[in-house]
Every structure is written in structure tokens, then in C-alpha cells.
Amino acid sequence: MKNKVLEIDASLDGYVTGETVRMQKQIQGIREKLMKNMKQKHDAAMLSIDQVKHKLFPSGELQERNLNFFNLTPNGNVSEKIDQIKSMIDAFENYLIIVRE
């Protein structure tokens, strides 16, 4: 583009150079904003992953290694809770059972 302008009018060389530099700075500014935005999204995603990991692996261990059965029975009825779980389990089935309160 600069060559075309100089073919028409050589006195516009400074103007074209200045505009070219200005456009390059604007493009660099856009690039920096995009990089900042991408970094923020990446950091937010990593924070979510870390939060899930902390819930699944408290103290760096599997949750079932850290969580005591008595935490599941805040009212103290341990035998009732065991009977409830036993009624849901079939030892000959090969599937995962999730019990919610």
C-alpha cells in the first residue's frame, strides 16, 4: 500500500509511515487485550478444576480415605444408616451406587 501511495505522491511518505505505525500499535493493543482475556478465562477454568480436585481429594488423598463414616450420620443413628445402605446394595451386581441425603 505504501508503494502505491508513493507512486502517486512521494510527499505523503511521512504520512503513510505514521499511519502504518499507528495501525501496527492498534493491532498490538488488540492482540494484548485478547491475550489478557484468554489468560483470565484460563485462570478461571483452572480455579474451577482446583476446587473440584480439592473436594474429591481433601488433604491430597481420596475423599473416602479422609471422610469418616460418622460424618454421614450427624444424628448418631449409625445402625440405621448401615441398615439403609445394606438394603440398597446387591453384592452380585456390578454397578456404582450413589446414596444422597
C-alpha positions in Angstrom: 0.0 0.0 0.0 2.9 2.3 0.8 4.4 1.7 -2.6 1.1 2.6 -4.3 0.8 5.9 -2.4 4.4 6.8 -3.1 3.8 6.2 -6.8 1.0 8.7 -6.8 2.6 11.3 -4.4 6.0 11.0 -2.9 5.4 13.8 -0.4 3.0 11.5 1.5 5.8 9.2 2.7 5.8 10.6 6.2 2.0 10.4 6.5 1.9 6.8 5.2 4.7 5.7 7.6 3.0 7.4 10.5 -0.4 5.7 9.7 1.3 2.4 9.3 2.9 2.7 12.7 -0.4 3.8 14.3 -2.2 0.7 12.8 0.5 -1.6 14.0 0.2 -0.2 17.5 -3.6 -0.7 17.4 -3.2 -4.3 16.2 -0.7 -4.9 19.0 -3.2 -3.4 21.5 -5.9 -5.7 20.3 -3.5 -8.7 20.5 -2.6 -7.8 24.1 -6.3 -7.5 25.1 -7.1 -10.8 23.6 -4.2 -12.5 25.4 -5.2 -10.9 28.7 -8.8 -12.1 28.2 -7.7 -15.6 27.3 -5.4 -15.7 30.4 -8.4 -14.7 32.6 -10.6 -17.4 31.1 -7.8 -20.0 31.6 -7.2 -18.9 35.2 -11.0 -19.2 35.9 -11.1 -22.7 34.4 -8.1 -23.8 36.4 -9.6 -22.4 39.6 -12.8 -24.5 38.9 -10.7 -27.6 38.3 -8.7 -27.0 41.5 -11.9 -26.6 43.5 -13.3 -29.9 42.2 -10.0 -31.6 42.9 -9.9 -30.3 46.4 -13.4 -31.7 47.1 -12.5 -35.1 45.6 -9.1 -35.2 47.2 -9.1 -33.4 50.5 -5.6 -33.2 52.1 -4.3 -34.7 48.8 -5.9 -38.1 49.5 -9.1 -39.8 48.2 -12.2 -38.5 49.9 -13.1 -41.9 51.3 -9.7 -42.1 52.9 -10.3 -38.8 54.7 -14.1 -38.8 55.4 -15.2 -40.8 58.4 -18.5 -42.8 58.2 -19.7 -41.0 61.3 -19.7 -37.7 59.3 -22.6 -39.2 57.4 -24.6 -39.8 60.5 -24.8 -36.4 62.3 -27.8 -37.5 64.3 -25.9 -40.5 65.7 -28.1 -43.3 64.2 -25.2 -45.3 62.8 -27.0 -48.7 62.8 -30.0 -47.1 61.0 -27.6 -45.7 58.3 -25.9 -49.1 57.9 -29.2 -50.9 57.5 -30.3 -48.3 54.9 -27.1 -48.8 52.9 -27.3 -52.6 53.2 -30.8 -52.6 51.8 -29.5 -50.7 48.7 -26.5 -53.0 48.0 -26.6 -56.1 45.9 -23.2 -57.8 46.2 -23.7 -59.6 42.9 -24.4 -56.5 40.8 -21.6 -54.7 39.1 -22.6 -51.0 39.2 -21.9 -47.9 41.3 -24.4 -46.9 43.9 -24.7 -43.2 45.0 -26.7 -42.5 48.1 -27.9 -39.0 48.7 -29.3 -37.5 51.9 
